[in-house]
């Protein structure tokens, strides 16, 4: 039996967002587990049989998490993400990548850097649900637009307008799984400073 993730163009509960066929069981006793490469938000899940042997019989469990479960700080501000896990394209003398954490001086690239970026290495595949950014309270410099690049996925562009020293949270709309997250500045005001926190959960924290 194969399992099919499908959709119905005219059905508001099962809107089309692509289609995939997953390999199911090879016998009537074993358990076959399929993990999606990214989490999706849904109220209803429909499983459509594609191939089967000797009739269609199904016993099923869905793995995932409820709202709010996978939205915890991953450790920039409190230091669980250590020195060396934060890197950048360049940095000013007193503003290295390791300073790019909430409520400390912040990361700032060199003014001559043509393609600045700030990168987090989680050391293992990690679910990311949101990003908190904060500018510099001393210089009033802050990001107005940035792009996120993930090692396992494409890019997501987020737009926002904020005060410099007030932390602003942007949710991705779905959980993305990545070991590396790179924040790429697109626009800023006054001067470039970044203080950040990443929200999500470690791979083992997703509950069945």
C-alpha positions in Angstrom: 0.0 0.0 0.0 1.2 3.5 -0.8 -0.1 6.6 1.0 -1.0 9.7 -1.0 -1.2 13.3 0.1 -3.6 14.9 -2.2 -6.1 17.7 -2.6 -9.4 18.7 -4.2 -9.4 22.0 -6.2 -13.0 22.7 -5.3 -12.9 21.6 -1.7 -12.1 24.4 0.9 -10.9 21.8 3.4 -8.3 20.2 1.1 -6.9 22.9 -1.0 -4.2 22.0 -3.6 -0.6 22.7 -2.5 1.1 20.1 -4.6 0.8 16.3 -4.4 3.1 13.6 -3.1 2.9 9.8 -2.9 4.5 8.1 0.1 5.6 4.5 0.4 3.5 2.6 2.9 3.7 -0.9 4.5 5.4 -4.0 3.0 3.3 -6.5 5.1 0.3 -6.6 7.4 2.2 -6.5 10.7 5.0 -3.9 10.5 4.8 -0.2 11.1 5.8 2.2 8.3 6.8 5.7 9.3 6.9 8.7 7.0 8.3 12.1 8.1 7.6 15.3 6.1 10.6 17.5 5.4 8.7 20.4 6.8 5.7 20.8 9.1 2.3 22.0 7.7 -0.5 23.6 9.6 -3.9 21.9 9.2 -7.2 21.3 10.9 -8.0 18.2 8.7 -5.7 15.5 7.3 -7.0 13.3 4.5 -5.2 10.0 3.5 -6.0 8.6 0.1 -5.0 5.0 -0.6 -3.1 4.6 -3.8 -1.9 0.9 -4.0 -2.8 -2.0 -1.7 -2.7 -5.7 -1.3 -5.7 -8.0 -0.4 -8.0 -5.1 0.5 -7.6 -1.7 2.3 -7.0 -1.8 6.0 -5.4 1.0 8.0 -4.2 1.7 11.5 -2.7 5.2 11.8 -1.0 7.7 14.1 -0.3 11.4 13.2 2.8 13.0 14.6 3.1 16.7 15.2 2.5 19.4 17.7 -0.3 21.8 18.7 -0.1 25.6 18.5 2.4 27.1 20.8 4.3 23.9 21.5 7.1 24.6 19.0 7.6 28.3 19.6 10.2 28.5 22.4 13.4 30.5 22.2 16.2 28.3 20.9 19.0 29.8 23.0 20.6 32.9 21.5 19.7 35.2 24.4 20.3 32.7 27.2 23.5 31.3 25.8 22.4 27.8 25.0 23.6 28.5 21.5 27.3 28.9 22.2 30.1 31.1 20.8 31.2 29.6 17.5 27.6 28.7 16.5 27.1 32.3 15.4 29.0 33.5 12.3 28.8 36.4 9.9 30.2 37.7 6.6 32.1 40.5 8.4 31.8 42.5 11.6 32.8 45.7 13.3 35.5 45.5 15.9 33.1 45.6 18.9 30.1 44.0 17.3 31.0 40.3 16.3 28.4 37.7 15.4 28.4 36.4 18.9 27.0 39.8 20.1 23.9 39.3 17.8 21.7 38.3 20.7 18.7 40.0 22.3 19.5 42.8 24.8 23.3 43.0 24.3 25.2 45.3 22.0 24.4 43.5 18.7 26.1 42.4 15.5 27.0 45.0 12.9 28.8 44.2 9.6 31.5 46.4 8.1 30.1 49.3 6.0 32.0 48.0 3.0 30.5 44.5 3.2 28.6 44.0 -0.2 26.7 40.9 0.9 26.3 40.9 4.7 24.7 37.9 6.5 24.3 36.6 10.1 24.3 32.8 10.5 23.2 30.4 13.2 24.3 26.8 13.3 22.0 24.7 15.5 24.4 21.7 15.3 21.5 19.4 14.4 18.3 19.6 12.3 15.9 21.9 14.2 12.4 23.1 13.7 12.2 26.9 13.2 8.8 28.7 13.6 9.8 32.4 14.0 12.4 35.1 14.4 12.7 37.9 16.9 14.8 40.9 15.8 15.9 44.0 17.7 17.9 47.0 16.5 20.4 49.2 18.4 19.0 51.4 21.2 22.2 53.5 21.2 22.4 54.3 17.5 18.8 53.8 16.4 19.9 51.5 13.7 17.6 48.6 12.7 16.5 46.3 10.0 13.4 47.1 8.0 13.5 44.1 5.6 15.4 40.8 5.7 15.5 37.4 4.0 15.9 34.0 5.6 17.9 31.2 4.0 17.7 27.7 5.3 20.1 24.8 4.6 17.2 22.4 3.7 14.8 24.8 2.0 14.6 27.9 -0.2 14.2 31.5 0.9 11.5 33.4 2.8 11.2 37.2 2.7 9.7 39.0 5.6 8.8 42.7 5.7 8.3 44.8 8.8 8.7 48.3 10.2 9.7 48.7 13.9 11.3 51.0 16.5 15.0 50.4 16.9 15.1 48.8 20.4 11.7 47.1 20.6 12.0 43.3 19.9 9.7 42.3 16.9 8.6 38.7 16.3 7.8 37.4 12.8 6.2 34.0 12.5 7.0 32.0 9.4 3.5 30.6 8.9 4.9 27.0 9.0 7.7 25.1 10.7 10.9 24.8 8.6 13.5 22.2 9.4 17.1 23.3 9.1 20.5 23.0 10.7 21.7 26.3 9.4 19.7 29.6 9.3 21.1 32.6 7.6 19.6 36.1 8.0 20.4 38.3 5.1 19.7 42.0 5.4 17.7 43.7 2.6 17.1 47.2 4.0 17.9 49.0 7.2 17.5 52.5 8.8 20.3 54.8 10.0 22.9 52.1 10.4 22.9 48.3 10.6 22.6 46.6 13.9 21.0 43.2 14.7 20.1 41.5 17.9 18.1 38.3 17.4 16.4 35.2 18.9 15.2 32.2 16.9 11.9 30.5 17.9 11.1 26.8 17.4 12.0 23.5 18.9 14.6 20.8 18.7 13.8 17.8 16.5 13.3 15.4 19.5 10.8 17.8 21.1 8.1 17.3 18.4 5.4 15.2 20.1 3.2 12.5 18.6 
